[in-house]
Amino acid sequence: MAKLQSAMIRESALLLIFLSRHLFTVSSECIIPSHFQGDWFSMESGTELDTLINDKLLSNRVFEGTCSERFDHNGTIDADGRFSSDLLLFSQVSNCYKCYQMLYRTPNIVQYKMCEYFST
């Protein structure tokens, strides 16, 4: 149990350090930006994964979470107003949070990085 709590504290501290080093805006209402919304295909560890993203929800067979907080990277805005964001998503099924760093590339390509789960 102590090992789990230590991992949660370390994960939270790393997230805060990461966010503090970037120029960002915290959105008061967590709505996933429209340029990340859609039905996305990816390969995860050699397995096909279909991810559906709407204005409040990211869902695939591995994780389903609602947007809890959004941090926009102001320095990444392109000519059409699209930008990269960090999303903190909450899963009611597993009662845990997961963060996704969403990087806008083109209208057909979104790159993302995700952190490990941490429970409440």
HELIX and SHEET records of a PDB file:
HELIX    1   1 ALA A    2  SER A   20  1                                  19    
HELIX    2   2 SER A   34  PHE A   36  5                                   3    
HELIX    3   3 ASN A   74  THR A   76  5                                   3    
SHEET    1   A 5 PHE A  24  VAL A  26  0                                        
SHEET    2   A 5 GLU A  64  HIS A  73 -1                                        
SHEET    3   A 5 LEU A  57  SER A  59 -1                                        
SHEET    4   A 5 THR A  47  ILE A  53 -1                                        
SHEET    5   A 5 GLY A  38  GLU A  44 -1                                        
SHEET    1   B 5 PHE A  24  VAL A  26  0                                        
SHEET    2   B 5 GLU A  64  HIS A  73 -1                                        
SHEET    3   B 5 SER A  84  SER A  91 -1                                        
SHEET    4   B 5 CYS A  96  THR A 106 -1                                        
SHEET    5   B 5 ILE A 109  MET A 114 -1                                        
SHEET    1   C 5 PHE A  24  VAL A  26  0                                        
SHEET    2   C 5 GLU A  64  HIS A  73 -1                                        
SHEET    3   C 5 SER A  84  SER A  91 -1                                        
SHEET    4   C 5 CYS A  96  THR A 106 -1                                        
SHEET    5   C 5 PHE A 118  SER A 119 -1                                        
END                                                                             
